Amino acid sequence: MVIDFRQYTLKVGEVQTFLELFEKEGLEPQKRILGNFMGLYRTEIGANINQIVMMFGYRDAGERERRRAALYKDPAFAAYLKKARELIVAQEVRLLVAAPCNPRIGGVDA
């Protein structure tokens, strides 16, 4: 299993705006197309409280690539992304590979 770990730094004071936009317009197309949505988290305490993290799980990098290609063709996601980009200052993406000792996550062997 690989986890697509996506960290976004948002404009100062825009975390709540982003979260509301994501829930209203971004969550549905991503859950529908990407599948294994593992969560969206905001920084409560730390160096940058204007950051959010979202994670999606895939069987392998190939599945991730196919699903993300389909996502970018979706009109609902394109409309959401146009609005979301206005709130984002920086983005970091990591593909995490589960260590052998990890438990099953979302019905997929880690």
Secondary structure, DSSP 8 states (H G I E B T S, - for coil): -EEEEEEEEE-TT-HHHHHHHIIIIIHHHHHHHH-EEEEEEE-SSSS-TTEEEEEEEESSHHHHHHHHHHHTT-HHHHHHHHHHTTTEEEEEEEEEE--TT---BTTB--
